[in-house]
Amino acid sequence: MADELDRRGFLKAAALAAGPALVSGRAANDKVNIGWIGVGTRGYAGLDWLHTASPNDVQITAICDTYQGYIARAKDRMQTVWGTTPKTFVDYRELLADKSIDAVYIMTPEHLHHDMAIAALRAGKHVYIEKPLAHTIEEGFDIVREWQKAGKIVQVGTQNRSSSLYKKAKELVQQGMVGDVHFVRAFWYRNGLPNEPSWRYAIPPEANPQNTDWNRFLGTAPKHDWDAQRYFQWRLYWDYSGGISTDLLVHQTDIVNFMLDKTLPKSCMASGGIYRWTAKTDDRDVPDTLSAIYEYPDQFQINYSCYLGNEFFGYGEEICGNEGTLRVMNRQDLYFEPEMYNSRRANAPNRAPEAIKARAALHINGVQEYKESDGAINHFRNFINAVLGKEKVIAPPPVGQQAAISGHMATLSYKNQKKVIWDEGTNKTKFA
Protein backbone atom coordinates (compact mmCIF):
# COMPACT_ATOMS: atom_id res chain seq x y z
CA MET A 1 0.00 0.00 0.00
CA ALA A 2 1.23 3.47 -0.87
CA ASP A 3 0.62 4.76 2.64
CA GLU A 4 2.58 2.02 4.40
CA LEU A 5 5.10 3.46 6.85
CA ASP A 6 8.62 2.86 5.62
CA ARG A 7 11.18 1.51 8.06
CA ARG A 8 12.88 4.84 8.63
CA GLY A 9 9.58 6.56 9.34
CA PHE A 10 8.56 3.79 11.70
CA LEU A 11 11.74 3.90 13.76
CA LYS A 12 11.79 7.70 13.69
CA ALA A 13 8.30 7.71 15.20
CA ALA A 14 9.52 5.42 17.96
CA ALA A 15 12.48 7.69 18.65
CA LEU A 16 10.31 10.79 18.79
CA ALA A 17 7.93 9.06 21.16
CA ALA A 18 10.79 8.52 23.58
CA GLY A 19 11.68 12.22 23.68
CA PRO A 20 11.10 14.73 26.46
CA ALA A 21 7.70 15.04 28.05
CA LEU A 22 5.11 17.38 26.61
CA VAL A 23 3.60 20.12 28.72
CA SER A 24 -0.01 19.45 29.59
CA GLY A 25 -2.64 22.12 29.34
CA ARG A 26 -4.58 20.68 32.28
CA ALA A 27 -4.87 22.58 35.52
CA ALA A 28 -2.88 21.10 38.38
CA ASN A 29 -6.04 20.21 40.33
CA ASP A 30 -7.90 18.68 37.36
CA LYS A 31 -8.60 14.98 37.43
CA VAL A 32 -8.37 12.91 34.27
CA ASN A 33 -11.80 11.50 33.42
CA ILE A 34 -11.46 7.87 32.38
CA GLY A 35 -13.75 5.71 30.26
CA TRP A 36 -13.12 2.00 30.78
CA ILE A 37 -13.85 -0.36 27.88
CA GLY A 38 -13.86 -4.02 28.88
CA VAL A 39 -14.28 -5.19 32.49
CA GLY A 40 -13.74 -8.92 32.08
CA THR A 41 -10.89 -10.74 33.78
CA ARG A 42 -8.03 -8.29 33.29
CA GLY A 43 -10.19 -5.21 32.86
CA TYR A 44 -11.88 -5.87 36.20
CA ALA A 45 -8.53 -6.30 38.00
CA GLY A 46 -7.29 -3.09 36.36
CA LEU A 47 -9.93 -1.02 38.16
CA ASP A 48 -8.06 -1.71 41.40
CA TRP A 49 -4.63 -1.22 39.81
CA LEU A 50 -5.51 2.26 38.61
CA HIS A 51 -6.82 3.15 42.06
CA THR A 52 -3.44 2.11 43.49
CA ALA A 53 -1.47 3.84 40.73
CA SER A 54 -3.10 7.28 40.56
CA PRO A 55 -6.04 7.62 42.98
CA ASN A 56 -5.77 11.40 43.26
CA ASP A 57 -5.27 12.15 39.57
CA VAL A 58 -8.11 10.24 37.91
CA GLN A 59 -11.73 9.31 38.16
CA ILE A 60 -13.43 6.53 36.21
CA THR A 61 -16.65 8.11 35.00
CA ALA A 62 -17.85 5.44 32.57
CA ILE A 63 -17.49 1.71 31.97
CA CYS A 64 -18.45 -0.37 28.96
CA ASP A 65 -18.86 -4.08 28.38
CA THR A 66 -20.96 -6.38 26.22
CA TYR A 67 -21.90 -8.67 29.13
CA GLN A 68 -24.31 -7.28 31.71
CA GLY A 69 -22.89 -9.50 34.44
CA TYR A 70 -19.48 -7.88 34.05
CA ILE A 71 -21.03 -4.42 34.10
CA ALA A 72 -22.87 -5.16 37.35
CA ARG A 73 -19.73 -6.61 38.95
CA ALA A 74 -17.63 -3.61 37.89
CA LYS A 75 -20.20 -1.09 39.18
CA ASP A 76 -20.15 -2.84 42.54
CA ARG A 77 -16.36 -2.76 42.63
CA MET A 78 -16.29 0.90 41.70
CA GLN A 79 -18.64 1.70 44.56
CA THR A 80 -16.54 -0.35 46.98
CA VAL A 81 -13.05 0.82 45.99
CA TRP A 82 -13.60 4.23 44.40
CA GLY A 83 -16.80 5.26 46.17
CA THR A 84 -18.38 6.31 42.87
CA THR A 85 -20.98 5.03 40.43
CA PRO A 86 -19.90 5.35 36.79
CA LYS A 87 -22.16 5.61 33.79
CA THR A 88 -22.49 2.33 31.91
CA PHE A 89 -22.49 1.48 28.22
CA VAL A 90 -22.74 -1.59 26.02
CA ASP A 91 -21.64 0.19 22.84
CA TYR A 92 -18.15 1.67 23.16
CA ARG A 93 -19.00 4.29 20.53
CA GLU A 94 -21.58 5.81 22.88
CA LEU A 95 -18.93 6.03 25.60
CA LEU A 96 -16.53 7.74 23.18
CA ALA A 97 -19.20 10.30 22.31
CA ASP A 98 -19.05 11.59 25.89
CA LYS A 99 -16.94 14.73 25.53
CA SER A 100 -16.17 14.85 29.26
CA ILE A 101 -14.02 11.72 28.95
CA ASP A 102 -10.33 12.52 28.52
CA ALA A 103 -8.83 9.06 28.17
CA VAL A 104 -9.91 5.46 27.73
CA TYR A 105 -8.56 2.09 28.80
CA ILE A 106 -9.18 -0.58 26.16
CA MET A 107 -9.10 -3.93 27.97
CA THR A 108 -10.89 -6.08 25.41
CA PRO A 109 -10.06 -9.14 23.28
CA GLU A 110 -7.38 -8.31 20.75
CA HIS A 111 -9.58 -8.57 17.64
CA LEU A 112 -11.46 -5.47 18.86
CA HIS A 113 -8.38 -3.31 19.48
CA HIS A 114 -8.07 -1.87 15.99
CA ASP A 115 -11.52 -0.36 15.62
CA MET A 116 -11.73 0.77 19.24
CA ALA A 117 -8.32 2.46 19.31
CA ILE A 118 -8.86 4.30 16.04
CA ALA A 119 -12.35 5.41 17.08
CA ALA A 120 -10.99 6.62 20.43
CA LEU A 121 -8.21 8.64 18.81
CA ARG A 122 -10.62 10.18 16.33
CA ALA A 123 -12.85 11.10 19.26
CA GLY A 124 -9.93 13.01 20.79
CA LYS A 125 -9.18 10.60 23.63
CA HIS A 126 -5.87 9.50 25.06
CA VAL A 127 -5.63 5.70 24.97
CA TYR A 128 -4.25 2.91 27.10
CA ILE A 129 -4.55 -0.30 25.07
CA GLU A 130 -3.76 -3.81 26.20
CA LYS A 131 -1.24 -5.84 24.29
CA PRO A 132 -1.00 -6.95 21.57
CA LEU A 133 -1.49 -3.63 19.83
CA ALA A 134 -3.70 -5.29 17.21
CA HIS A 135 -4.83 -8.63 15.82
CA THR A 136 -2.70 -8.36 12.66
CA ILE A 137 0.43 -6.55 11.54
CA GLU A 138 -1.58 -4.42 9.12
CA GLU A 139 -4.04 -3.34 11.80
CA GLY A 140 -1.14 -2.38 14.05
CA PHE A 141 0.26 -0.03 11.42
CA ASP A 142 -3.22 1.50 11.04
CA ILE A 143 -3.15 2.39 14.75
CA VAL A 144 0.40 3.79 14.54
CA ARG A 145 -0.62 6.05 11.67
CA GLU A 146 -3.76 7.24 13.48
CA TRP A 147 -1.70 7.98 16.60
CA GLN A 148 0.74 10.03 14.55
CA LYS A 149 -2.14 12.12 13.17
CA ALA A 150 -4.05 12.46 16.44
CA GLY A 151 -1.27 13.82 18.65
CA LYS A 152 -2.69 11.98 21.65
CA ILE A 153 -0.98 9.93 24.36
CA VAL A 154 -1.14 6.18 23.72
CA GLN A 155 0.34 3.52 25.98
CA VAL A 156 0.47 -0.16 24.93
CA GLY A 157 0.14 -2.66 27.78
CA THR A 158 3.57 -4.28 27.62
CA GLN A 159 3.96 -3.51 31.30
CA ASN A 160 7.30 -5.26 31.88
CA ARG A 161 8.96 -2.08 30.58
CA SER A 162 7.71 -0.26 33.68
CA SER A 163 9.06 -2.85 36.12
CA SER A 164 11.90 -1.59 38.32
CA LEU A 165 13.41 -5.07 38.20
CA TYR A 166 13.65 -5.07 34.41
CA LYS A 167 14.94 -1.50 34.44
CA LYS A 168 17.71 -2.68 36.78
CA ALA A 169 18.49 -5.55 34.40
CA LYS A 170 18.78 -3.07 31.51
CA GLU A 171 21.09 -0.92 33.62
CA LEU A 172 23.35 -3.91 34.35
CA VAL A 173 23.55 -4.75 30.64
CA GLN A 174 24.45 -1.15 29.81
CA GLN A 175 27.16 -1.24 32.48
CA GLY A 176 28.77 -4.14 30.62
CA MET A 177 28.22 -6.69 33.37
CA VAL A 178 27.44 -9.51 30.92
CA GLY A 179 29.70 -8.45 28.05
CA ASP A 180 28.55 -9.01 24.49
CA VAL A 181 25.16 -10.67 24.07
CA HIS A 182 24.29 -12.84 21.09
CA PHE A 183 21.81 -15.25 22.67
CA VAL A 184 18.78 -15.06 24.96
CA ARG A 185 16.61 -17.90 26.15
CA ALA A 186 13.04 -16.97 27.07
CA PHE A 187 10.30 -19.29 28.28
CA TRP A 188 6.87 -19.38 29.89
CA TYR A 189 5.56 -22.63 31.36
CA ARG A 190 2.15 -23.07 32.95
CA ASN A 191 -0.05 -25.95 34.02
CA GLY A 192 -3.67 -26.60 34.92
CA LEU A 193 -5.54 -29.47 36.44
CA PRO A 194 -7.41 -31.76 34.04
CA ASN A 195 -10.70 -30.06 34.93
CA GLU A 196 -9.14 -26.60 34.45
CA PRO A 197 -7.65 -26.61 30.94
CA SER A 198 -5.53 -23.57 30.14
CA TRP A 199 -7.56 -20.46 29.23
CA ARG A 200 -10.86 -22.28 29.81
CA TYR A 201 -12.10 -19.56 32.12
CA ALA A 202 -15.28 -20.18 34.07
CA ILE A 203 -18.46 -19.32 32.19
CA PRO A 204 -21.05 -17.54 34.36
CA PRO A 205 -24.06 -19.88 34.48
CA GLU A 206 -26.47 -16.97 33.97
CA ALA A 207 -24.78 -15.77 30.73
CA ASN A 208 -27.06 -16.00 27.72
CA PRO A 209 -27.74 -14.19 24.42
CA GLN A 210 -30.19 -11.86 26.16
CA ASN A 211 -27.66 -10.40 28.61
CA THR A 212 -24.63 -10.65 26.30
CA ASP A 213 -24.27 -8.57 23.14
CA TRP A 214 -22.73 -11.28 20.99
CA ASN A 215 -22.70 -9.27 17.78
CA ARG A 216 -20.80 -6.39 19.36
CA PHE A 217 -18.29 -8.89 20.76
CA LEU A 218 -17.77 -10.34 17.28
CA GLY A 219 -17.13 -6.94 15.74
CA THR A 220 -15.43 -7.57 12.40
CA ALA A 221 -14.57 -11.20 13.25
CA PRO A 222 -16.22 -13.95 11.17
CA LYS A 223 -19.90 -14.39 11.95
CA HIS A 224 -20.68 -17.24 14.32
CA ASP A 225 -23.68 -18.39 16.29
CA TRP A 226 -23.78 -17.52 19.99
CA ASP A 227 -21.13 -19.55 21.78
CA ALA A 228 -20.40 -18.93 25.46
CA GLN A 229 -17.04 -20.67 25.19
CA ARG A 230 -15.90 -18.36 22.42
CA TYR A 231 -17.10 -15.33 24.34
CA PHE A 232 -15.58 -16.08 27.75
CA GLN A 233 -12.64 -18.19 26.55
CA TRP A 234 -11.75 -16.13 23.47
CA ARG A 235 -8.00 -16.61 23.84
CA LEU A 236 -8.39 -20.14 22.48
CA TYR A 237 -9.66 -19.14 19.02
CA TRP A 238 -7.77 -17.61 16.11
CA ASP A 239 -10.73 -15.39 15.24
CA TYR A 240 -10.14 -13.33 18.38
CA SER A 241 -6.63 -14.18 19.60
CA GLY A 242 -3.10 -15.16 18.66
CA GLY A 243 -2.87 -17.48 21.65
CA ILE A 244 0.59 -18.02 23.08
CA SER A 245 2.19 -15.84 20.41
CA THR A 246 0.34 -12.62 21.23
CA ASP A 247 -0.77 -13.25 24.81
CA LEU A 248 2.52 -14.46 26.31
CA LEU A 249 5.40 -14.39 23.82
CA VAL A 250 5.06 -10.67 23.01
CA HIS A 251 5.75 -9.77 26.64
CA GLN A 252 9.07 -11.58 26.47
CA THR A 253 10.34 -10.55 23.05
CA ASP A 254 9.35 -6.99 24.00
CA ILE A 255 11.25 -6.96 27.27
CA VAL A 256 14.30 -8.48 25.59
CA ASN A 257 14.10 -5.62 23.08
CA PHE A 258 13.93 -3.21 26.02
CA MET A 259 16.83 -4.68 27.98
CA LEU A 260 19.12 -5.05 24.96
CA ASP A 261 17.99 -2.09 22.80
CA LYS A 262 16.66 -4.31 20.01
CA THR A 263 13.72 -3.64 17.71
CA LEU A 264 12.61 -6.19 15.11
CA PRO A 265 13.85 -9.67 14.21
CA LYS A 266 14.73 -10.44 10.62
CA SER A 267 13.21 -13.93 10.76
CA CYS A 268 11.20 -16.38 12.84
CA MET A 269 10.74 -20.14 12.68
CA ALA A 270 8.02 -21.53 14.95
CA SER A 271 6.52 -24.95 15.58
CA GLY A 272 4.29 -26.67 18.09
CA GLY A 273 0.74 -27.87 18.37
CA ILE A 274 -2.16 -28.90 20.58
CA TYR A 275 -0.41 -31.64 22.52
CA ARG A 276 -1.79 -31.37 26.04
CA TRP A 277 -5.47 -30.46 25.81
CA THR A 278 -6.69 -33.05 23.31
CA ALA A 279 -10.11 -34.09 24.68
CA LYS A 280 -12.79 -34.39 22.00
CA THR A 281 -14.81 -31.75 23.84
CA ASP A 282 -11.96 -29.23 23.63
CA ASP A 283 -12.35 -27.22 20.43
CA ARG A 284 -9.40 -24.85 20.87
CA ASP A 285 -7.63 -23.50 17.77
CA VAL A 286 -4.42 -22.16 19.29
CA PRO A 287 -1.52 -24.39 20.32
CA ASP A 288 -0.71 -25.29 23.92
CA THR A 289 2.93 -25.93 22.97
CA LEU A 290 5.04 -23.48 20.98
CA SER A 291 8.72 -22.94 20.25
CA ALA A 292 10.13 -20.09 18.18
CA ILE A 293 13.62 -19.11 17.05
CA TYR A 294 14.19 -15.43 16.22
CA GLU A 295 17.19 -14.17 14.30
CA TYR A 296 18.03 -10.46 14.51
CA PRO A 297 20.12 -8.47 12.00
CA ASP A 298 23.07 -7.97 14.39
CA GLN A 299 24.13 -11.57 15.11
CA PHE A 300 21.61 -12.11 17.86
CA GLN A 301 19.09 -14.86 18.56
CA ILE A 302 16.14 -15.42 20.90
CA ASN A 303 15.22 -19.02 21.65
CA TYR A 304 11.62 -19.02 22.92
CA SER A 305 9.50 -21.85 24.30
CA CYS A 306 6.11 -22.16 25.95
CA TYR A 307 4.26 -25.22 27.24
CA LEU A 308 0.94 -25.17 29.06
CA GLY A 309 1.37 -28.59 30.66
CA ASN A 310 4.19 -28.09 33.20
CA GLU A 311 4.99 -25.14 35.46
CA PHE A 312 8.25 -26.23 37.10
CA PHE A 313 10.55 -23.76 35.30
CA GLY A 314 7.99 -20.94 35.40
CA TYR A 315 8.55 -17.77 33.43
CA GLY A 316 11.79 -16.06 32.59
CA GLU A 317 14.37 -14.48 30.34
CA GLU A 318 18.02 -15.53 30.46
CA ILE A 319 20.52 -13.13 28.92
CA CYS A 320 23.57 -15.20 28.05
CA GLY A 321 26.45 -12.77 27.71
CA ASN A 322 29.99 -13.92 27.00
CA GLU A 323 31.11 -12.51 30.38
CA GLY A 324 28.05 -13.17 32.54
CA THR A 325 24.44 -14.22 32.77
CA LEU A 326 21.38 -12.20 33.77
CA ARG A 327 18.15 -13.98 34.62
CA VAL A 328 14.80 -12.41 35.42
CA MET A 329 12.52 -15.09 36.80
CA ASN A 330 8.74 -14.87 37.16
CA ARG A 331 8.92 -11.05 37.11
CA GLN A 332 10.05 -11.40 40.73
CA ASP A 333 13.74 -12.22 40.94
CA LEU A 334 16.81 -10.86 39.17
CA TYR A 335 20.03 -12.89 39.25
CA PHE A 336 23.47 -12.04 37.90
CA GLU A 337 26.37 -14.48 37.76
CA PRO A 338 29.77 -13.80 36.14
CA GLU A 339 31.32 -16.36 33.83
CA MET A 340 34.00 -18.67 35.30
CA TYR A 341 35.22 -20.35 32.10
CA ASN A 342 35.43 -23.73 33.77
CA SER A 343 32.44 -25.56 32.24
CA ARG A 344 31.12 -25.82 35.82
CA ARG A 345 33.32 -28.81 36.57
CA ALA A 346 33.54 -29.78 40.24
CA ASN A 347 36.48 -28.11 42.02
CA ALA A 348 37.61 -26.49 38.77
CA PRO A 349 39.38 -23.15 39.11
CA ASN A 350 37.80 -19.87 38.10
CA ARG A 351 39.68 -19.01 34.90
CA ALA A 352 37.96 -15.70 34.25
CA PRO A 353 40.03 -12.55 33.77
CA GLU A 354 40.36 -10.46 36.92
CA ALA A 355 37.91 -7.81 35.69
CA ILE A 356 35.20 -10.47 35.37
CA LYS A 357 36.10 -12.19 38.66
CA ALA A 358 35.58 -8.83 40.39
CA ARG A 359 31.91 -8.76 39.43
CA ALA A 360 29.95 -10.02 42.40
CA ALA A 361 27.00 -12.33 41.95
CA LEU A 362 23.69 -10.56 42.57
CA HIS A 363 20.13 -11.43 43.55
CA ILE A 364 17.34 -8.84 43.79
CA ASN A 365 13.77 -9.69 44.74
CA GLY A 366 11.35 -7.17 43.24
CA VAL A 367 8.82 -7.32 46.07
CA GLN A 368 11.43 -6.79 48.77
CA GLU A 369 13.57 -4.23 46.95
CA TYR A 370 10.98 -2.25 44.97
CA LYS A 371 7.65 -3.21 46.58
CA GLU A 372 6.48 -4.41 43.14
CA SER A 373 5.03 -7.75 42.08
CA ASP A 374 5.29 -6.72 38.41
CA GLY A 375 5.19 -3.53 36.32
CA ALA A 376 1.41 -3.15 35.81
CA ILE A 377 0.74 -0.45 38.41
CA ASN A 378 3.81 1.53 37.33
CA HIS A 379 2.65 1.21 33.73
CA PHE A 380 -0.77 2.64 34.57
CA ARG A 381 0.85 5.47 36.52
CA ASN A 382 3.21 6.25 33.65
CA PHE A 383 0.25 6.61 31.29
CA ILE A 384 -1.63 8.96 33.60
CA ASN A 385 1.50 11.03 34.23
CA ALA A 386 1.98 11.29 30.47
CA VAL A 387 -1.59 12.54 30.04
CA LEU A 388 -0.83 15.12 32.76
CA GLY A 389 2.32 16.18 30.89
CA LYS A 390 4.74 14.91 33.53
CA GLU A 391 6.32 11.98 31.63
CA LYS A 392 6.51 10.26 28.27
CA VAL A 393 4.93 6.84 27.93
CA ILE A 394 7.42 4.01 27.97
CA ALA A 395 5.49 1.89 25.44
CA PRO A 396 4.09 4.12 22.66
CA PRO A 397 2.45 2.56 19.57
CA PRO A 398 5.64 2.08 17.48
CA VAL A 399 7.18 0.13 20.37
CA GLY A 400 3.96 -1.80 20.88
CA GLN A 401 3.90 -2.58 17.16
CA GLN A 402 7.44 -3.93 17.30
CA ALA A 403 6.36 -6.30 20.09
CA ALA A 404 3.22 -7.34 18.22
CA ILE A 405 5.10 -8.02 14.98
CA SER A 406 7.26 -10.61 16.75
CA GLY A 407 4.12 -12.38 17.96
CA HIS A 408 2.44 -12.26 14.57
CA MET A 409 5.57 -13.63 12.89
CA ALA A 410 5.45 -16.66 15.20
CA THR A 411 1.76 -17.18 14.43
CA LEU A 412 2.36 -16.96 10.69
CA SER A 413 5.29 -19.36 10.87
CA TYR A 414 3.34 -21.85 13.00
CA LYS A 415 0.25 -21.76 10.81
CA ASN A 416 2.17 -22.09 7.55
CA GLN A 417 5.01 -24.28 8.81
CA LYS A 418 7.48 -22.03 7.06
CA LYS A 419 10.20 -19.61 8.06
CA VAL A 420 8.93 -16.02 8.12
CA ILE A 421 11.15 -13.17 6.98
CA TRP A 422 10.58 -9.54 7.93
CA ASP A 423 11.04 -7.29 4.91
CA GLU A 424 12.21 -3.97 6.33
CA GLY A 425 11.75 -2.24 2.99
CA THR A 426 8.02 -2.90 2.79
CA ASN A 427 7.22 -3.51 6.49
CA LYS A 428 5.67 -6.82 5.53
CA THR A 429 6.39 -10.49 6.03
CA LYS A 430 7.27 -13.08 3.43
CA PHE A 431 8.00 -16.80 3.60
CA ALA A 432 11.43 -18.28 2.98
URQUIJO-V560587 format. One record per backbone hydrogen bond with DSSP energy under -0.5 kcal/mol. CO is the residue of the C=O (numbers start at 1). NH is the residue of the N-H. Records with the same first field share a line. If there is no record, write none. Layout:
BEGIN
CO->NH  NH
END
This chain:
BEGIN
1->4
6->10
7->11
8->12
9->13
10->14
11->15
12->16
13->17
14->18
15->18
16->19
22->24
27->30
31->33
32->34  59
33->102  103
34->61  62
35->37  105
36->38  64
37->107
40->44
41->45
42->46
43->47
44->47  48
45->48  49
46->50
47->51
48->52
49->53
50->54
51->55
54->57  58
57->32
59->34  61
61->87
62->36
63->89
64->38
66->68  213
67->70  71
68->72
69->73
70->74
71->75
72->76
73->77
74->78
75->79
76->80
77->81  82
78->82  83  84
84->86
87->63
89->65
90->92
91->94  95
92->96
93->97
95->98
97->99
98->101
102->126
103->35
104->106  128
105->37  107
106->130
109->112
110->113
112->116
113->117
114->118
115->119
116->120
117->121
118->122
119->123
120->125
121->124
126->104
127->129  155
128->106
129->157
136->140
137->141
138->142
139->143
140->144
141->145
142->146
143->147
144->148
145->149
146->150
147->151
153->127
155->129
156->158
157->159
158->161
159->162
160->163
163->167
164->168
165->169
166->170
167->171
168->172
169->173
170->174
171->175
172->177
173->176
176->179
178->323  324
180->322
182->301
183->320
184->186  303
185->318
186->305
187->316
188->307
190->310
193->196
197->200
199->201
202->204
204->207
208->211  212
211->68
212->214
213->217
214->218
215->219
218->221
227->231
228->232
229->233
231->234
233->236
234->237
236->285  286
237->240  241
240->111
242->245
243->247
244->248  249
245->250
248->251  252
249->252  253
250->254
251->255
252->256
253->257
254->258
255->259
256->260
257->261  262
264->297
266->422
267->295
268->420
269->293
271->291
273->275  288  289
276->278
279->282
281->283
288->308
289->273
290->306
291->271
292->294  304
293->269
294->302
295->266  267
296->299  300
300->296
301->184
302->294  304
303->186
304->292
305->188
306->290
307->190  310
311->314
314->189
315->330
316->187
317->319  328
318->185  320
319->321  326
320->182  183
323->339
324->321
325->337
326->319
327->329  335
328->317  330
329->332  333
332->366
333->329
334->364
335->327
336->362
337->325
340->351
342->345
345->348
349->351
353->356  357
354->358
356->359
358->360
362->336
364->334  366
365->369
366->370  371  372
367->371
375->379
376->380
377->381
378->382
379->383
380->384
381->385
382->386
383->387
384->388
385->390  391
386->389
395->156
396->399  400
397->401
398->402
399->403
400->133  404
401->405
402->406
403->407
404->408
405->409
406->410
407->411
408->412
409->413
410->414
411->415
412->416
413->417  418
419->432
420->268
421->423  430
422->424
423->426  427  428
424->7
428->423
430->421
END
